[in-house]
Amino acid sequence: MERLTTQELYTQLQERIVLDLKDNEIFCTECKGMRFVYVQQGDKGYIESCRHCYNGKLYVCKFCGKNNRTNSCDCRQAQDESHNAFRLQQAQKDFTNYQKAEKINYKDYDGYYLLGNSERLQDLDYLYEWIKYKLINDEDVPEYVWAGEEDSRMSIDLQEIISDKCEDGYEDMNDYLKTDSTLLSQAQDLINQWEKEQGDNLCVFSETYSKAIVIKDLIEEIKNEISK
C-alpha cells in the first residue's frame, strides 16, 4: 500500500473539500476551504490553522470588492449599512418594549432616567437640559425615555465580614470571638448611618424596560420656551 506524505494527503483533501458558498462568498484563497494549511520548513512539513479565514471562506464586500475574514467590511458604505441595520433593529426592539411597558407622564415620575445610548442615570434637571440641547441643535428627540430602576443595593454587614475572614483563620476561630460585643453593634450602627448618607450611590440600576416615561409635554414646553 502506497504511503502518502503529509503534503500529498493535504492536497487530496483540499481537492475534495465541499463548502456551501452563498452570495458574496468565495473559497479562501489560501486554504481553498480547508481551514488549515500545509507549511513546509526545510525537509519537514506540518499543518496549521489558516490565518486568512475562520471557516474556509472569504466574504467579498458588495460595495468595495474587498475580501474579508468575516461578513463585515471596514469600508464606509458597508459600515453605514451595518449601523443602519443596527439602528433599525434597536428601534424595533424599543417599540416592542414600549408596547409592553407601563407609560408614565414625566410629571408623575420621581426617579432616574436612561437617556439615549448612555449608561448613566440622570435626573429631571439633566433631562430638561438634554432635551433643550437636542432641540437647539435640530436633533431628534424621542417622545419617551426609559426609567432606571434599582436592581440591588450594596450593604455592609460586619457579622458576615468577620465570618468570612474566619474561614481563612484557625479552626473554629469564629467561636472564640466576641461577636455579640457592644462595640461591634455600635460599629454596625455607624456603618448603617454612613450607608444612609450615601443614598442611591450604593445602588445598582438596570434597564428593565418596564417603565416608559412620556416626555411629549416637556418637549413642547421647551420648544415654546426656545421660540420666545
N, C-alpha and C positions, 0 to 999 in steps of 0.2 A: 504493500500500500504506500503510495507516494505521500511523503510528509511535506505539508505546506509550511512555508516560512510565515512569520507574523505579517509581513508586508503583503504576501500573496493572499493570505486569508482575509486581511483587511480589504484588499482590492475586490475580492469576490463578494464580500458582504456589501460593500459600497455599491456594486453594480446591481444588487438585488433589492436595495432599500426602496420602500414604497411609503410615500407620505401623501396625505390628503392636502393638497395645496388649494387655498381659496384665492379670491381676487386679491391682487397686490401682494402675493406671497410667492417666493421662489426658493429653490434649494439653496442652502448655504453654499457660497462659492468656495469655501474652504473644506468643509467636511462632506459636502454633497448629501446632506441629510442624515449622516451617521451620528452626529452629536459628539463624536470624538475623532481624533486624527492620528495618523501614524507618523511618528517622528524618528528620523534616522540620525544617529550620532556615531560617527566612526563606523565600526563594524557591528554596532548594536542598534536595535530598534525597539521602540516601545509605543504604547498607546496612551494618549492623554485627552482630557476634555477639550472640546473645541472652544477657542477663545473668541470666535467671531459670532457665535449664536448660542441660544439656550436650548432650542428644541429641533435643530436641524434645518430651521427655516430662517429666511431673512424677509423682512417686511419692506416693501417698496412704497415709499411715500407717494401718494397720488397727486401731491402738489408739486414737489421738487424732484421726485425720482430718486431720492437718496435711499440706499439700503440701510436698514436699522435692525438691531437685535430684537427690538420689541415693536409693537404696532404704534408706538409713539415717536414722532419726529420732532426735532427741535426747530424746524423752520417756522416762520411767522404764521403762515396760513394754517399749518397743522395745529400749532399752539392755540390759535384763535378758535378753531373748530372744537378743540378739546375743552377750552374754557367755556365756550357757549353751551356745549353739551352738558358740562358740569352745572352751569347756572340753571339750565332748563330742568335738569334732574333735581336740583335743590329746590327750585320753585315748585315743582310737582310735589315733592316731599313736604314742603312747608304748607302747601294748600291742603293736603290730606290731613296734616296735623291740626291745621286751623279749623277744619270742618269738625273735628272731634273735640277741640279744646273748649273750655269754659271762656266765654267772652266777657271781659270786664272793662268798663269805661275807666280811663286813667284817673278820673276824679274820685272813683270809688276804690282805688287801689293804693295801698300804702306798703310799698316794698321795693325791691330792686328790679332792674330791667337788664335784659340782654340785648345789646344794640348791634345790629348788623352781624358781621362775622367776628366781632370782638368777643373774647372770652371773659372780659372784665364786666363786673356788675356795676351799674350806675344808678343814681337816684334821680328824682324828678327834675331837680335843677340841671343836672347834666343832660337829661333827656331834652329839656327845653332848648339848651344851647346847641345840642346835636341837631335838632330839627331846624333851628334857625340857620345854622351854618349851611346845611344842605339846601335850604330854600334860597338863600342868598347866592349860592354858587350853582343854582339851577340843576341840582342833583335830585334824583327821585327819592321820595320819602315814602316808606311803607305806611299803610293805614293801621298797622298794629305792630307791636313788638312783644317778644316773649318775656314772661315773668321768670325771674331767677328764684328758685325755691330751695330752701335749706335741705341738704341731704344728710349731713351729720355735723356734730359739734365736738370739738376736742375738749376733753375733761381730764384733769389730773387727780388721780386717786392715790394717796400716799400708801395706803394699805396694799394696793396692788403692786406698786413700785417696790416696796420692801419685800413682798412675797416673791416677786420675780428675781430680785437681787439675791435672795437667799438660795435660789436654785443653783447659783454659782459658788455658794459658800460651803461650809461643812454640813454634815448630815444633821437633819432636824434643827438647823440653825434658827428657823423662824419660831420654833417652840421656846427658845431661850431668850427671845427679845420681848420687851415690854411694849407690845403693840397697842395695849389699852391705855398707854400713858396719856395724861392730860396734855402734856407738851405736844404730843402728836395730834391730838384733837384740835389744839389751838393753831398748830401749823396748817392743818387742813382747812380750818375756818379762814385763815388768811389767804390761802390759795383760792378758796371759793370766792372771796371778795375780789381778788385780782381777776379771776375769770369773768366776774360780773362787769368789771370795769372795761374789759376788752370788747364786750358786746359781740357784734357779728364778725369781728376779726378772727374769732376762733371757729367760725362756721365754714363748712364746705358746701358750696351751692352747685347744683347740677341743672342741666337743661331737660326738664321733664316734658316740656311742650304741653302741659296740661292746662295752662292759663295764658290766654292771649289778651294783651292789654290794648284796647282800641284807642287810637290817638287821633282819629279824624278831626274831632272838635278842637284839639290842641293845635293841630296843623293849621286849621282855618284861623284860629285866634292869632297865631304867629304871622300868618300871611297878612292879616289885616293890620297888625302892628307894623310890619315892614313897609306896607304901602302908604302909611301915614306920613 
